[in-house]
Amino acid sequence: MDELLTALADPARWRLVSLLAERPRPVGVLARLAEARQPQTTKHLQTLERAGVVTSQRTGQRRVYALRSAPLRDLAAALCRLADIAERAGGPQVTYDRYGHSLDAERLAAEASGWADGRSFSFHRSLAGYPELIWRHLTEPALLSRWWTPDDLRVSELVFEARPGGRIVLEYRDVDDTDGSDLVAGRGEGVVEDALPGERLAYRLSPQLPDGGAAFTSHVDFDLRPTATGTDLDVRYRITGSTVDSADFVAGIEIGFAQSLAHLATAVQSENPEEPQESEGMEVRP
């Protein structure tokens, strides 16, 4: 497949493939129709033949080339499979496009400091675990690290001191950046404001801009209520101190936080009674 793609990538060879799709043709005719010299045309045809997309046979003093359709159909099928994967319902491409639309809208709205102040988001989840278990996932760094990121990211550093005045540090990287060679995808610092085990958690967290300044401050409240089957979790997310440069962050709040809560639901569902282990490649401090 790689050899075929390389062969077809050249515009001159692609022109020859197009001409051969109409009918088999000899080298001299192909050179004239492609407006190229015959030696160059012969080399291109030999490359296409090695890639398996054309075949040739000698007829008298002429060599006639013909197109082999099977490799093209195989390539088309492979490309269609890639397109289907990218466009699958609810897949990453859909989320990417949705974020792009939100990004455009927020950048237009961010005209002055304070532009997003007072903006709020609400989330509700019914979780298959009782409040004591949910509380652990909300406050213990080793458990937090399993869910506290959007899709395709991983926690690379986490500090969460689950007490009023406790320090918070959250840093994350691309999930495939296992050696830390790429840029940090995001980092935020904050403080816990309220921590009532099994009932309520409140904190403020400020995502950092590339220069180290705060993009805005998020005020996040978690309320836990026991139910017959587990816990109802209500989350309120409010923005203050928004800067013009915070638009890219604000655009991703609704999508990213919803994804994180989906990870929380999965983590709770698959809770292992054994003591959690720290994630590889991540610094976790209590």
N, C-alpha and C positions, 0 to 999 in steps of 0.2 A: 504493500500500500504506500509506503514512504517513497519508493522509487517511482511509482505511478504519479503521485502528487508532485514530485520534483519535476518529472517529465512534462506534466501538463501545466506547470506554473509559468513556463516560458511562453510569451505571447506568440512567437513565431511557430512554436510547436502546436500551440492551441489552434492557430490558423490552419495548419496542416490537418489536424484532427477534424476540424470543421469541414474541410474540403473532402476528406475521405469519408465523412458521414454521408455525403451525397452519393458517392460511388467509388469503387477502386480506381486508382489513377497511377500512371507511370511517373517516375521521378521528374522527367523533363517537363511534363505538363504541370505537375505540382509546383515546381520552381517558378514557371511562368505565371501561374495563377496567384502564387504567393508573393510575386515580385521580388524574388530572391535568387541568388546565384545557385547553380545546381550543386556544387560541392557542399555548400552550407546546408542546403535542403537535404542532401543525402545524410549528413551527420545528424541532423535533427530526426530524420526518419529512423536512423539506426538507434538513437536514444529511445524513441518511442517503441521500437521493436523490442529492445532489451527490457523495457518496462512492461511489455506484454500487451500493449494496447493496440498495436498494429502488427500485421503479418505481411510477408512479401513472397513473391515467387517470380522466377525469371521466365519470360516468354520471348523466345528469340533473343534479340540483343537488348531488349528492354527489361527493367525490373519494375513490376507492378506491385503497389502497396494497397492493402485493404484494412479497414478498421475492424477491430475485434470488440464487439459490443458488450460481452460479458464483464470485462474488468470495469467498464464505465457503469454498468448496472450495479456491480458490487460496491463501487465507490458511491454511487447515488444512494444506495440503501444504507451505507454507513453514515453518510451525511444526514439522511432523513432520521436515522436513529438518534444522532446527536441533537438534531432539532427537536425531536419528540421529548428527549430527556430535558432539554432546556425549557421547553414550553409546558411541561407537565403541570396539571392543575395544582395550584398552591405551592409550587416549587420555588427554589431560590430566585429564578429569573423574574417570577411574578412579584416577589418581595422587592427585588432590586428596582424594578420599574415603578412600583408603588412608592418606594423611598425617593426615587428620582423626581416624581411629581410633587411630593411633599417638599423636597429640597428646593425646587424652583419656587414654590409658593412662599416658603419661609424666607428665602433670600430676598424676594421682592418686598416682603413685609418688614424686614429688619432695616429700618431707616435711621433709628436713633437708639441710644441707650434706654433701656427700660421697655423696649417695644413688646416684649413677651411677658412682662411682669403681670402676675395674676392668672396667667394661663394655667389650667388645671386639667388633670386626666384622672379618670376613675377606672378601677379594674375590680372584678369580682371572680373568685374561683371557689368552687366546692371541691375540697381536697379529701382524698381517701386516707386520712390519718388524723388522730386526735390532736388537740392543741399542743400538748407537750411535745409531740413529735415534730409538728410544724414549727414550733418555737426553736427547736434545735437546728432545723434547716435554715431558719432565718438568722441565727446568731452564732453558730459554731463555724469557724472559718473552713474547716475541712469539708463540711457539708455545704456551706455557702458556695464554695468554689465549684461545686458540681452543677450549679444552675444559674449563678448570678452573672450571666452574659447573654447577649443575643446569639442567634444562630451563627455558626462558622467562626466563633471566637472562643478563646479559652482564657481563664483567669491565670495571670502570670505572677501577680503579687496581691496579697490580701491581708489586711489588718482589720479586725472588727472586735472592738472591746465593748461587749454587750452590757453597758452600764451608763447611766446619765453622765455625760462629759467624756465618755469613751471615744477613742480615736478610731477613724475609719480611713483606710487607704484601699483603693480598688484600681488595679491595673490589668488590662487585658490585651492579648495579641491575637493574630490570626491563628486559627486552630492548626493550620499546617506549618506555622512558624515554630517548630519544636526546639530550635537552637537559638532563638532570639536574634536572628540575623536581620529580620525586617524591622521597620519602624513600629513603635508601640501604637496599637490601634486606639487606645483610650486610657486615660488615667483620671481619677478623681480623688479628692480628699474631703473629709467631713468629720462630723461629730454626732454621737448618739445623744438625743435629747430626752427620751423617755424609754424605759424598758421595764414593763410589767410582765413577768414570765407567763406565757400561755394566754395572754390577753391583748397586750398592746406594745408595739414597738414604733418609735418615731426617731427619725434622724434627718440631718441635712447633709447634702453631698454636693460638691461643686466640681463639675468636669473641668479639666484644665485645657487651655488653649496651647498651641505650640510654643508660645513665649513663656508659659508657666502661669499666666494669669487665669482667673476664673471666668469661664464662659457665662455661667449663671449659677444660682444656687437652687437646688431642688429640695423641697421639704416633703418628706415621704412618711406617711402614716400607715401602719398595718394594724388592723383590728381583727382579732380571732374570736370566733364564736363556735362552741361545740354544737354538733348536730348528731342525729341518730346514727349517721354513717361516717362521720369524720369531723371536718372543720370547714366552716364558711370563712373565707378570707376576703376582706375588703381593703383595697389599697387606694389611697388618695395621694396624688402627686401634684405639687404646686410649684410654680417658678417665681423666683424673685431675682433682682440684680442682673437681668439679662443684658448682654452687650450685643452690639451689632454683629460681632464675629460668632455669636452663639447660634446663628441660624442653622448651621449644619447639624449641631447637636439636637436642637429642638425638633428638627424634622424627623429625627429617628426615635423620639421618645415613645410614641404610641406603639410603633412596630417593635422596637427593641425590648421594651419592658414587657409587652405581651408575650414575646418569645421567651423571655427569661422566666416568666410565670408558668409557661407551658413546660419548661425544663424542670421547674420546681414540682409540678404535678407528677411528672414522670419519675423524678428522684424519690418522691414520697411513696409513690406506688411500688417502687422496686426496693424499698428500704431494707437493708441488710441488718440484722440484729448485732452483727459484729461491729467492733469499734472501727469507725471510718479511718481510712488511710489518706495521707496527704497526696495530692495529685502530682505526678511526675512533672518536673520542669517548672514548678510553681513554688514561690516562697510564701509560706503561710505562717502568720504570727498571731497568737491569741490576743 
